[in-house]
């Protein structure tokens, strides 16, 4: 089966859309966010794992659009908090919480945690669902958390997370610099490799 001319990214997060367009540029496909599909209803993340939530979002959007859909579920797992916020990362401070509110709650939870114990990892599971099949791709990035936000780029917990091997937070990096480390970039590279292999086989 040939590749389509576009991929639908199951998000209305503008920052995530910009990042995925950069990460998937080698496919030469248009990456379209859900703002182009105003009738698609929000998908409530009711599952307990990143993979299950990613599959749920991708399946639901694919059923409503008929296109090839990619959906990611990502989160921050903090060792000192027994893996929290985990699958609740985007709504750690409440269902409609802003990035700033989530960051504030996380910093409060880590107030008495010393620097050497502020280890964490970002996890991304990227689901691809078409009209005939589906697959998942996982990326993991380990690092540590600062005691205050740093940087002006990115979104989510990027201002707090320093990947192993660097001294800057994700929010202090350009998209190109972040892609050398990030969990989302690693999952996206696996997706790109799989789609390029499919394209090479021809129709």
C-alpha positions in Angstrom: 0.0 0.0 0.0 1.5 3.4 -1.0 1.8 6.2 1.6 -0.8 8.9 1.6 0.0 12.5 0.9 -0.6 13.6 4.5 -0.6 12.3 8.0 -3.1 13.5 10.6 -1.6 14.3 14.0 -4.2 13.7 16.7 -3.6 16.9 18.6 -4.6 20.5 18.8 -1.4 21.4 20.7 0.4 23.9 18.4 3.8 23.3 19.9 3.5 19.5 19.4 2.4 20.0 15.8 5.4 22.2 15.0 7.7 19.6 16.6 6.3 16.7 14.7 6.4 18.5 11.4 10.1 19.0 12.0 10.6 15.4 13.2 8.7 13.9 10.2 10.2 16.2 7.5 12.1 13.3 5.9 8.8 11.7 4.8 7.8 14.6 2.6 4.2 14.3 3.8 2.0 17.1 5.0 1.3 16.8 8.8 -2.1 18.1 9.7 -3.3 18.9 13.2 -6.9 18.5 14.4 -7.6 22.2 14.0 -8.2 21.3 10.4 -11.0 18.9 11.5 -13.3 21.0 13.8 -16.0 18.3 13.9 -13.6 15.7 15.5 -14.5 15.4 19.1 -11.8 15.5 21.9 -10.6 12.0 22.9 -10.6 11.4 26.7 -7.5 9.6 27.8 -9.1 6.9 29.9 -6.3 4.2 29.7 -3.6 3.5 32.2 -0.6 3.2 29.9 1.0 5.4 27.3 0.6 2.8 24.6 -3.1 2.3 25.3 -3.8 6.0 25.3 -1.9 6.6 22.1 -3.8 3.7 20.4 -7.1 5.0 21.7 -6.6 8.5 20.3 -5.3 7.3 17.0 -8.1 4.8 16.5 -10.8 7.3 17.5 -9.5 10.0 15.1 -9.0 7.6 12.3 -12.6 6.4 12.6 -13.8 10.0 12.2 -11.4 11.1 9.4 -10.6 8.0 7.4 -7.0 9.1 7.1 -3.7 7.8 8.3 -3.5 9.0 11.9 -0.6 9.3 14.3 -1.1 10.0 18.0 1.3 10.2 20.8 1.0 9.8 24.5 3.9 11.1 26.4 4.8 11.8 30.0 7.3 12.5 32.6 8.2 9.8 35.1 10.0 11.1 38.2 11.9 8.6 40.2 11.5 10.4 43.5 7.7 10.5 43.0 7.4 6.8 42.2 6.9 7.5 38.5 4.4 10.3 38.8 3.1 12.3 37.0 3.3 9.5 34.4 0.2 9.2 32.2 -1.3 12.1 34.1 1.5 14.5 33.0 -0.6 16.8 30.9 -3.3 17.1 33.6 -1.1 16.8 36.7 -2.6 19.9 38.3 -6.1 19.3 36.9 -8.0 18.5 33.7 -7.6 22.0 32.2 -4.2 22.8 33.8 -1.7 24.9 32.0 1.9 24.0 31.5 2.8 26.6 34.2 0.4 25.1 36.7 1.7 21.6 36.1 5.3 22.8 36.5 4.4 24.6 39.7 2.8 21.5 41.2 5.8 19.3 40.2 8.3 21.7 41.7 6.2 21.8 44.9 6.3 18.0 45.1 10.1 18.0 44.6 10.8 20.9 47.0 12.7 18.8 49.5 14.3 16.4 47.0 18.1 17.0 46.6 19.6 17.6 43.2 21.2 14.1 42.9 17.8 12.5 43.5 15.9 14.6 40.9 16.2 11.9 38.2 13.5 11.4 35.7 12.7 10.1 32.2 10.5 11.2 29.4 8.5 8.5 27.6 6.7 8.8 24.2 4.6 6.1 22.6 3.6 7.0 19.0 0.7 5.1 17.5 0.1 4.9 13.7 -3.4 3.8 12.7 -4.6 3.4 9.1 -7.7 1.8 7.6 -6.0 -1.6 7.6 -3.5 -1.8 10.4 -1.7 -0.1 13.3 1.7 0.0 15.0 3.4 1.6 17.9 6.8 3.1 18.3 8.5 4.0 21.7 11.1 6.6 22.6 12.7 7.1 26.1 15.0 9.9 27.3 16.6 9.9 30.7 17.7 13.0 32.6 17.2 15.1 35.6 15.0 18.0 36.8 16.0 21.6 37.7 14.7 23.4 40.7 13.3 26.3 38.6 12.1 26.7 34.9 14.8 27.6 32.4 14.5 28.5 28.7 11.8 29.9 26.4 11.3 27.1 23.9 9.3 23.9 23.9 6.2 23.1 25.9 5.1 21.0 28.8 7.9 20.2 31.3 10.6 21.2 28.9 11.8 24.1 31.1 12.6 21.6 33.9 14.1 18.6 32.1 17.9 18.3 31.4 18.6 15.3 29.2 21.6 13.1 30.2 24.7 14.2 28.3 23.8 18.0 28.3 23.6 20.8 30.8 20.6 22.7 29.2 16.9 22.1 29.6 14.9 21.1 26.6 13.4 24.7 26.7 16.9 26.1 26.2 17.4 24.1 23.0 16.4 24.6 19.4 14.2 22.0 17.7 17.3 20.5 16.1 19.2 20.4 19.4 16.3 18.9 21.2 15.8 16.2 18.5 19.2 14.8 19.3 17.9 13.7 22.7 14.2 13.7 23.0 11.9 10.8 23.6 9.5 12.1 20.9 12.3 12.3 18.4 13.4 8.8 19.1 9.8 7.5 18.6 9.4 9.6 15.5 12.7 8.2 13.9 11.4 4.7 14.4 8.1 5.7 12.7 9.9 7.3 9.8 12.1 4.2 9.3 9.0 2.0 9.2 7.1 4.2 6.8 10.2 4.6 4.5 10.5 0.8 4.4 6.9 0.5 3.4 7.3 3.1 0.7 10.3 1.3 -0.7 8.2 -1.9 -1.2 5.9 0.0 -3.5 2.2 -0.4 -3.9 
